[in-house]
Amino acid sequence: MRETKDILTAWKNTRILKRIGTEYPLKSAGIEGAVRDFDYRQYLTEEEAQIVDNAVLTLKADNVEHWAVLTSFYLREISCSKQARILGKQTTEITKILLAAECFIRGHIIELFPKVA
């Protein structure tokens, strides 16, 4: 199975960024260093994104602080150190909260998420 961080980043790309239709090119760009016409960010299918959505909503119902740190980090791209400054906490404390939130998400998606070889 893919790493949780990769899945959450792909979830952000699916939910926040607008797709342009060239996310999954049929061929590589060809010449190394040439300007690429394709967007190589990872995306989830709609079914996979819905599984992650449900896990994130379950996290919100279970622990709002963990949900806020997770969504701030992934959806709003606010670093742990910046969140720590805003909340008046240590960076390590926010990092631990983020890790706990990622583990929560992992626990809720592990059985439902398609396994990738």
C-alpha positions as CSV (number, residue, x, y, z in Angstrom):
1,M,0.0,0.0,0.0
2,R,1.1,3.5,-0.7
3,E,2.4,5.7,2.1
4,T,-0.2,7.7,4.1
5,K,1.6,11.0,3.3
6,D,1.5,10.2,-0.4
7,I,-2.2,9.4,-0.2
8,L,-3.0,12.6,1.7
9,T,-1.0,14.7,-0.8
10,A,-2.8,13.0,-3.7
11,W,-6.1,13.7,-1.8
12,K,-5.2,17.4,-1.6
13,N,-4.4,17.5,-5.3
14,T,-7.7,15.8,-6.1
15,R,-9.8,18.1,-3.9
16,I,-8.0,21.4,-4.1
17,L,-6.2,21.7,-7.5
18,K,-8.0,21.9,-10.7
19,R,-7.4,19.1,-13.2
20,I,-6.5,20.0,-16.7
21,G,-6.7,16.5,-18.3
22,T,-2.9,15.9,-18.7
23,E,-2.2,14.5,-15.3
24,Y,-1.4,11.0,-16.5
25,P,0.5,11.3,-19.8
26,L,0.8,8.3,-22.1
27,K,4.5,8.8,-22.7
28,S,7.4,10.5,-20.9
29,A,8.4,14.0,-21.8
30,G,11.3,12.6,-23.9
31,I,14.3,14.9,-23.6
32,E,15.8,15.3,-20.1
33,G,15.7,19.0,-19.1
34,A,13.1,20.0,-21.7
35,V,10.0,21.9,-20.6
36,R,7.3,19.4,-19.7
37,D,3.8,19.9,-20.9
38,F,2.3,17.5,-18.3
39,D,1.3,17.8,-14.7
40,Y,3.0,14.9,-12.8
41,R,1.2,15.4,-9.5
42,Q,-0.5,12.3,-8.1
43,Y,-4.2,12.2,-7.9
44,L,-6.8,9.8,-6.5
45,T,-9.8,8.4,-8.2
46,E,-13.1,9.7,-7.0
47,E,-13.8,6.5,-5.1
48,E,-10.4,6.7,-3.3
49,A,-10.9,10.4,-2.6
50,Q,-14.3,9.6,-1.0
51,I,-12.7,7.0,1.3
52,V,-10.2,9.6,2.5
53,D,-12.9,12.2,2.8
54,N,-14.9,9.9,5.1
55,A,-11.8,9.1,7.2
56,V,-11.1,12.9,7.6
57,L,-14.7,13.6,8.6
58,T,-14.5,10.7,11.1
59,L,-11.3,12.3,12.5
60,K,-13.1,15.7,12.8
61,A,-15.9,14.0,14.8
62,D,-13.3,12.2,17.0
63,N,-10.7,14.9,17.6
64,V,-11.1,18.4,16.2
65,E,-7.6,19.5,17.2
66,H,-6.0,16.6,15.2
67,W,-8.3,17.3,12.3
68,A,-7.4,21.0,12.3
69,V,-3.7,20.3,12.3
70,L,-4.0,17.7,9.5
71,T,-6.2,19.8,7.2
72,S,-4.0,22.9,7.8
73,F,-0.9,21.0,6.9
74,Y,-2.3,19.2,3.8
75,L,-5.0,21.4,2.4
76,R,-3.7,24.9,3.4
77,E,0.0,24.0,3.3
78,I,0.7,25.5,6.7
79,S,3.9,24.0,8.1
80,C,4.0,22.5,11.6
81,S,6.4,25.2,12.8
82,K,4.0,28.0,11.6
83,Q,1.1,26.2,13.2
84,A,3.1,26.0,16.4
85,R,3.9,29.7,16.4
86,I,0.2,30.6,15.8
87,L,-1.0,28.2,18.6
88,G,1.8,29.0,21.0
89,K,3.0,25.4,21.1
90,Q,6.3,23.7,20.4
91,T,6.9,22.4,16.9
92,T,7.4,18.9,18.2
93,E,4.0,18.9,19.8
94,I,2.3,19.9,16.5
95,T,4.4,17.3,14.6
96,K,3.2,14.6,17.1
97,I,-0.4,15.7,16.6
98,L,0.0,15.5,12.8
99,L,1.6,12.0,13.1
100,A,-1.3,10.8,15.3
101,A,-3.8,12.3,12.8
102,E,-2.0,10.5,9.9
103,C,-2.1,7.2,11.8
104,F,-5.8,7.7,12.5
105,I,-6.4,8.2,8.7
106,R,-4.3,5.2,7.9
107,G,-6.3,3.0,10.3
108,H,-9.5,4.0,8.7
109,I,-8.4,3.6,5.0
110,I,-6.2,0.6,5.2
111,E,-8.9,-2.0,4.6
112,L,-10.9,0.1,2.1
113,F,-8.1,1.5,0.0
114,P,-7.1,-0.5,-3.1
115,K,-3.7,-2.2,-2.6
116,V,-1.1,-1.2,-5.1
117,A,1.7,-3.6,-5.9
